[in-house]
Amino acid sequence: MKLTLGQIQSAMGAVGFLGDAEDMAFVGVQTDSRVLKRGELFFCISGDRFDGHNFAKAALQRGACG
């Protein structure tokens, strides 16, 4: 099943303007910015010793689609 960023946004109840990216399909998902591949969707996961939001910029620089 291939989903677009707009469909993911809607399913999660997230808000925000996606612009042209709304219809973008991604090739996979990742929670580790160090192994992320171009076109994957990065999810920021927080834990006791880390916060994935601190790695969002690095994920985008590595080619995350969102």
Backbone as CSV, one residue per row, in Angstrom:
resi,resn,N_x,N_y,N_z,CA_x,CA_y,CA_z,C_x,C_y,C_z
1,MET,0.834,-1.168,0.000,0.000,0.000,0.000,0.885,1.239,0.000
2,LYS,0.746,2.075,-0.990,1.506,3.318,-1.065,0.618,4.461,-0.600
3,LEU,1.149,5.250,0.308,0.432,6.408,0.827,1.204,7.672,0.505
4,THR,0.482,8.754,0.353,1.117,10.049,0.133,1.309,10.740,1.481
5,LEU,2.115,11.794,1.483,2.313,12.557,2.709,0.995,13.152,3.198
6,GLY,0.137,13.577,2.279,-1.175,14.118,2.649,-2.041,13.073,3.333
7,GLN,-2.010,11.841,2.849,-2.785,10.765,3.471,-2.250,10.435,4.867
8,ILE,-0.937,10.429,5.013,-0.324,10.183,6.319,-0.699,11.312,7.274
9,GLN,-0.601,12.540,6.802,-0.949,13.686,7.635,-2.390,13.575,8.126
10,SER,-3.287,13.232,7.244,-4.698,13.098,7.597,-4.921,11.963,8.593
11,ALA,-4.293,10.828,8.360,-4.462,9.671,9.246,-3.941,9.952,10.650
12,MET,-2.898,10.777,10.754,-2.314,11.095,12.057,-3.023,12.256,12.742
13,GLY,-3.920,12.922,12.030,-4.583,14.084,12.591,-3.648,15.273,12.718
14,ALA,-2.593,15.260,11.921,-1.604,16.339,11.963,-2.115,17.542,11.179
15,VAL,-1.580,18.692,11.489,-1.956,19.905,10.779,-0.703,20.545,10.211
16,GLY,-0.884,21.290,9.164,0.245,21.975,8.540,0.081,21.974,7.038
17,PHE,0.687,22.942,6.409,0.602,23.087,4.967,1.709,22.293,4.296
18,LEU,1.337,21.366,3.429,2.315,20.534,2.732,2.655,21.073,1.345
19,GLY,1.825,21.945,0.825,2.072,22.496,-0.509,2.176,21.410,-1.560
20,ASP,3.180,21.508,-2.409,3.381,20.542,-3.489,3.721,19.146,-2.971
21,ALA,4.157,19.045,-1.731,4.561,17.752,-1.180,3.373,16.884,-0.775
22,GLU,2.161,17.430,-0.787,0.985,16.683,-0.332,0.808,15.368,-1.087
23,ASP,1.082,15.359,-2.369,0.891,14.154,-3.187,2.151,13.317,-3.313
24,MET,3.205,13.683,-2.594,4.470,12.948,-2.664,4.338,11.589,-1.972
25,ALA,4.783,10.553,-2.655,4.834,9.222,-2.055,6.256,8.989,-1.558
26,PHE,6.383,8.302,-0.460,7.713,8.045,0.094,8.079,6.585,-0.126
27,VAL,9.378,6.281,-0.023,9.858,4.939,-0.333,10.000,4.056,0.900
28,GLY,9.876,4.628,2.070,9.988,3.862,3.315,9.924,4.816,4.494
29,VAL,10.037,4.273,5.676,10.042,5.091,6.889,11.306,4.793,7.685
30,GLN,11.717,5.775,8.478,12.936,5.616,9.258,12.833,6.432,10.540
31,THR,13.419,5.923,11.616,13.493,6.656,12.878,14.933,6.985,13.241
32,ASP,15.888,6.539,12.437,17.308,6.770,12.699,17.891,7.585,11.545
33,SER,18.196,8.847,11.809,18.684,9.728,10.742,20.028,9.282,10.186
34,ARG,20.762,8.471,10.939,22.089,8.028,10.486,22.016,7.024,9.346
35,VAL,20.917,6.289,9.237,20.793,5.270,8.185,19.691,5.594,7.188
36,LEU,19.122,6.776,7.289,18.034,7.201,6.424,18.472,7.230,4.968
37,LYS,17.595,6.801,4.078,17.854,6.846,2.637,16.985,7.933,2.022
38,ARG,17.479,8.534,0.942,16.744,9.584,0.244,15.329,9.088,-0.095
39,GLY,14.335,9.934,0.198,12.943,9.618,-0.118,12.190,8.938,1.007
40,GLU,12.865,8.635,2.119,12.169,8.015,3.255,11.518,9.098,4.119
41,LEU,10.497,8.696,4.846,9.791,9.572,5.770,10.396,9.377,7.154
42,PHE,10.860,10.463,7.767,11.529,10.400,9.063,10.537,10.680,10.184
43,PHE,10.470,9.772,11.154,9.640,9.958,12.340,10.533,10.273,13.527
44,CYS,10.231,11.359,14.217,10.988,11.773,15.410,10.436,11.025,16.616
45,ILE,11.232,10.134,17.158,10.848,9.359,18.336,11.631,9.889,19.533
46,SER,10.952,10.072,20.649,11.612,10.537,21.870,11.692,9.412,22.880
47,GLY,12.805,9.372,23.600,13.009,8.371,24.640,13.619,9.009,25.872
48,ASP,14.010,8.193,26.819,14.605,8.699,28.050,15.959,9.361,27.811
49,ARG,16.700,8.878,26.794,18.061,9.380,26.565,18.227,10.149,25.263
50,PHE,17.163,10.329,24.499,17.290,11.023,23.213,15.955,11.636,22.811
51,ASP,16.025,12.547,21.874,14.828,13.162,21.295,15.052,13.263,19.795
52,GLY,14.311,12.506,19.037,14.472,12.477,17.593,14.298,13.823,16.923
53,HIS,13.596,14.752,17.575,13.430,16.087,17.000,14.785,16.783,16.825
54,ASN,15.762,16.404,17.636,17.105,16.980,17.515,17.804,16.550,16.226
55,PHE,17.277,15.536,15.554,17.911,14.990,14.352,17.094,15.255,13.088
56,ALA,16.008,16.021,13.202,15.132,16.284,12.063,15.877,17.024,10.950
57,LYS,16.683,18.015,11.312,17.426,18.779,10.298,18.400,17.862,9.558
58,ALA,19.094,16.999,10.290,20.022,16.064,9.655,19.288,15.112,8.727
59,ALA,18.093,14.684,9.121,17.297,13.782,8.278,16.924,14.470,6.966
60,LEU,16.520,15.731,7.042,16.183,16.467,5.816,17.414,16.651,4.932
61,GLN,18.549,16.912,5.552,19.791,17.068,4.778,20.195,15.770,4.087
62,ARG,19.819,14.636,4.666,20.130,13.342,4.052,19.106,12.931,3.006
63,GLY,18.046,13.750,2.826,17.082,13.487,1.771,15.734,12.974,2.211
64,ALA,15.423,13.100,3.494,14.096,12.680,3.969,13.029,13.506,3.243
65,CYS,11.914,12.880,2.925,10.850,13.610,2.233,9.961,14.323,3.234
66,GLY,10.130,14.063,4.481,9.336,14.738,5.502,9.627,14.193,6.870
